[in-house]
Amino acid sequence: MRVYPMQAWDILMMTERRVKAIVIFFVIVKQTTQGINMLISKIGVGGLSLAVLVLATNVPNVANAATQNVRVTWNDNPDKNITVAFAASASGAYLKYGSSTDEASWQTANVTRVGTFGSPVITSQFVQLSQLVANTAYYMQACDSSGCGQRYWFRTAGSSPQNMTFIAGGDSRTNRSVRQQANRMVAKIRPAFVDFGGDLTDSNTSAQILEWLSDWELSYSTDTINAVTYKYIPGLIVNVGNHEDNDKQFVCKVFGADMDRNG
């Protein structure tokens, strides 16, 4: 494995006097599911789940969308298993997805469990997907009875060795403007995934998490496919830091970690 410091990030950090600590690396590795799981076991905490895609509730500023703040989190075996989570603005939540942009061929998946966190409550509805094809682009919309949100796409991990890029960092709990700039850099690099080493926020409150989720959308880049706009979402590995000690299960309640699939 070769690790290269991301010089643009270093320059950005030097311009911010009050930043506590955020470190991001640009990494090139040989990708295998075993290698990804090993990375998770070295950096993460126990109890993480399949790869996860999340939309959280109570996050503003997505015009005319039934669902908001979509993200994909890699936890375990993301070459074939994905958990999709989203915030519904009405009843009857479900997910439409497929490996083609032909929406007539998309499947529909129902919500399998609901996670709640903090006060005011962040409610995330989770859909478990399995038997996905490795190293494959999937396109999707999260929907409820009021309609569907915008279109996104993500790529599953490979099941055999191949080159990949990822970004590693953490401690985004202070200086929100720098966090936002870092996420914009992620959007430019378009990595396979981001490994976030904990301390997302300072106090792990729902208000702070909602801000973090809103800022994370800046890491998404835009693609136009057959004259239709899609947002590319990099994978996300979320770990627990000491500033999440008040509720370490936030990774389950907000990001959908559920390795043993018992809800």
Residue pairs with C-beta under 8 A, 6 or more apart in sequence:
1 27
1 28
1 29
2 27
2 28
2 29
3 25
3 26
3 27
4 25
4 26
4 27
4 28
5 25
5 26
6 24
6 25
6 26
6 167
6 185
8 185
9 24
9 182
9 185
12 178
12 181
12 182
12 185
13 19
13 22
13 178
16 175
16 177
16 178
18 174
18 175
19 174
19 175
19 178
20 171
20 173
20 174
20 175
21 170
21 171
22 169
22 170
22 171
22 172
22 178
22 179
22 182
23 168
23 169
23 170
23 171
24 167
24 168
24 169
24 182
24 185
25 167
25 168
25 169
26 165
26 167
26 189
27 165
27 166
27 167
27 168
28 163
28 164
28 165
29 35
29 163
29 164
29 166
30 161
30 162
30 163
30 164
31 157
31 158
31 161
31 162
31 163
31 164
31 192
32 158
32 159
32 160
32 161
33 77
33 78
33 79
33 134
33 157
33 158
33 159
36 74
36 78
36 157
37 76
37 77
39 195
39 237
40 48
40 74
40 75
40 76
40 237
43 168
43 195
43 197
43 237
43 239
44 75
44 237
44 239
44 240
45 239
45 240
45 248
45 251
47 249
47 251
47 252
47 257
47 259
48 75
48 76
48 237
48 238
48 251
48 257
48 259
49 75
49 76
49 83
49 252
49 256
49 257
49 258
49 259
49 261
50 75
50 76
50 77
50 78
50 81
50 82
50 83
50 128
50 130
50 258
50 259
50 261
51 72
51 73
51 74
51 75
51 76
51 77
51 78
51 81
51 82
51 83
51 156
51 157
51 235
52 72
52 73
52 74
52 75
52 82
52 83
52 84
52 85
52 126
52 236
52 255
52 256
52 257
53 70
53 71
53 72
53 73
53 82
53 83
53 84
53 85
53 86
53 140
53 154
53 233
53 256
54 69
54 70
54 71
54 72
54 73
54 84
54 85
54 86
54 124
54 126
54 254
54 255
54 256
55 67
55 68
55 69
55 70
55 71
55 85
55 86
55 87
55 124
55 142
55 149
56 68
56 69
56 85
56 86
56 87
56 122
56 123
56 124
56 209
56 210
56 213
56 254
57 87
57 88
57 121
57 122
57 123
57 124
58 87
58 120
58 121
58 122
58 123
58 206
58 210
59 68
59 69
59 87
59 210
59 213
59 214
60 68
60 214
61 214
62 68
62 69
62 149
62 150
65 147
65 149
65 150
66 88
66 89
66 90
66 142
66 143
66 144
66 146
66 147
66 148
66 149
67 86
67 87
67 88
67 89
67 93
67 142
67 143
67 144
67 148
67 149
68 86
68 87
68 149
69 87
69 213
69 214
69 216
69 217
70 86
70 142
70 149
70 152
70 217
70 231
70 233
71 213
71 216
71 217
71 233
71 236
72 82
72 154
72 233
72 234
72 235
72 236
73 83
73 235
73 236
73 237
73 238
73 255
73 256
73 257
74 157
74 193
74 235
74 236
74 237
75 237
75 238
75 257
75 259
76 259
78 156
78 157
78 193
78 235
79 132
79 134
79 135
79 156
79 157
79 158
79 159
80 130
80 131
80 132
80 133
80 134
80 156
80 159
81 128
81 129
81 130
81 132
82 128
82 129
82 130
82 132
82 138
82 154
82 156
83 126
83 127
83 128
83 129
83 256
83 258
84 95
84 97
84 109
84 126
84 127
84 128
84 129
84 140
84 142
85 115
85 124
85 125
85 126
85 127
85 255
85 256
86 93
86 95
86 124
86 125
86 127
86 142
86 149
87 122
87 123
87 124
87 125
88 125
88 142
88 144
89 144
89 146
90 144
90 145
90 146
91 144
91 145
92 144
92 145
93 111
93 125
93 142
93 143
93 144
94 108
94 109
94 110
94 111
94 127
94 142
94 143
94 144
95 108
95 109
95 110
95 127
95 129
95 140
95 141
95 142
95 143
96 103
96 106
96 107
96 108
96 140
96 141
96 142
96 143
96 148
97 106
97 107
97 109
97 129
97 138
97 139
97 140
97 141
98 105
98 106
98 107
98 138
98 139
98 140
99 133
99 136
99 137
99 138
99 139
100 106
100 139
101 139
101 225
101 226
101 228
101 230
103 139
106 139
106 140
109 127
109 128
109 129
110 127
111 125
111 126
111 127
112 126
112 127
112 128
113 125
113 126
113 258
113 263
114 123
114 124
114 125
114 126
115 123
115 124
115 125
115 126
115 252
115 253
115 254
115 256
116 122
116 123
116 124
116 253
117 124
117 206
117 209
117 247
117 250
117 253
117 254
118 205
118 206
118 207
118 209
118 247
119 206
120 206
120 207
121 206
122 206
122 209
122 210
122 253
122 254
124 253
124 254
124 256
126 256
126 258
128 261
132 138
132 156
133 156
134 156
134 157
134 158
134 159
134 160
135 155
135 156
135 157
135 158
135 159
135 162
136 155
136 156
137 153
137 154
137 155
138 153
138 154
138 155
138 156
139 151
139 152
139 153
139 230
140 151
140 152
140 153
140 154
141 148
141 149
141 150
141 151
141 152
142 148
142 149
143 149
150 229
150 231
151 228
151 229
151 230
151 231
152 220
152 230
152 231
152 232
152 233
153 223
153 230
153 231
153 232
153 233
154 232
154 233
154 234
154 235
155 192
157 192
157 193
157 235
158 164
164 192
165 189
165 191
165 192
166 191
166 192
166 193
166 194
166 195
166 235
167 186
167 189
167 191
167 193
167 194
167 195
167 234
168 194
168 195
168 197
169 182
169 194
169 195
169 196
169 197
170 196
170 197
170 198
170 199
170 239
170 241
171 197
171 198
171 199
171 241
172 178
172 179
172 182
172 196
172 199
172 200
172 201
172 212
173 199
173 200
173 201
173 202
173 208
173 243
174 202
176 211
176 215
179 212
179 215
180 215
180 218
183 215
183 216
183 217
183 218
183 219
184 218
184 219
186 194
186 218
186 219
186 234
187 218
187 219
187 220
187 221
188 221
190 221
190 232
190 234
191 234
192 234
192 235
193 234
193 235
193 236
193 237
194 219
194 234
194 235
194 236
194 237
195 237
195 239
196 236
196 237
196 238
196 239
197 239
197 241
198 239
198 240
198 241
198 242
198 243
198 244
199 241
199 242
199 243
199 244
200 208
200 209
200 212
200 238
200 241
200 243
200 244
201 208
201 209
201 211
201 212
201 243
202 208
202 243
203 243
203 246
204 243
204 244
204 245
204 246
204 247
204 250
209 250
209 254
213 254
216 236
219 233
219 234
220 231
220 232
220 233
220 234
221 231
221 232
222 229
222 230
222 231
222 232
223 229
223 230
223 231
223 232
224 230
236 255
238 251
238 255
238 257
239 251
240 248
240 250
240 251
244 250
244 251
247 253
251 257
252 258
